[in-house]
């Protein structure tokens, strides 16, 4: 009974002191953020796709599978998940200081004391036993909130890690989709280069036969040969870019470099819709902004933890147990031992140690605040940039489509005029060269227009990150190895 009363008294005193304590330092509250009413280049038609797997709008099952594989196997996502576990451990460790630390121990010893010493033992022999069993407790009373502020900071760090993981997932999905679209663009450019090279090879063959028959000059043969070599030289360049893009995409998938399975051709991919959202939505939808805010909360809490060092630190310790020279009497009343103590330490002179810690914490809080404000401004900029890029790339694509059509007509008529003897072969070469370059440029713009949608979904953030997060724990099938191929 006395034991229970002792423990109850110990806990009651500590709880009363803790509950009656105060929290030093500023409490966090989100400051008003100046946000524009709308984006500068907001589109007229938008759709609420914040919580959907937007990449499925491209209607390419291979792309869907690649993203699922990346979310399940990507090393950066796994590293981010490990960091979250690390922050969880730090939070649990820090929070433990708010509770009593209870431990138990026991000793059993046999020893011999000197009988010739200055104080010889009386009543016992030189050889005796010593048995002890005890339960001890220690509790630092968080009267001024230092441990509570440290716990608040640890909790914010944990949430920051969670948002950092979500930001990694957001970037990964965008990177896989962009890389795949660029890969399909390079595939189409390679097809154009090979088709143009084959056509020019046929022209070289025809001009060679004509030269041998005396119908054309050697200069025309050389001109035709020069254009053939020019288009032929673009093939290894594009093939190099394809291989490098495949290798980079393989790493995103968490695999060794190798070929990537293809799905729908670039021209058959569907165009996603523009996601809806207001500038103020970014504060709740973008993981990087939520992460920056949690960093600010942690820095804010550390100010209070540093200021609490100016005040006394109060701790309670208690011990209850038994000690006896005979094991048979270890659990008898006379063998019982206990102690209860309180300790107060108050810093008097620290040569600026505490004030330096407070100054450091306040400066870190200001840096975190400015970082958060800057991140918000950059978020607005990125969304505006993505919106205008999407609009203007589609306008550019329409213009280039008309240009390719016009150059196709120009090339056909120039060759007809040359065959009829109305113009030189220079005009034919100029038309074909312009058409080849325009086709490559159109393909690049077509991919860039699709990538702009990927960028837009990335910078808008949204609940779709949670949908992608679910795929990180699913085991997906690895795409079959072997030569890259197209699924028509």
Beta strands, then each sheet from edge to edge (+ up, - down):
strand 1: 101-112
strand 2: 127-141
strand 3: 313-324
strand 4: 336-345
sheet 1: 1+ 2- 3+ 4-
end
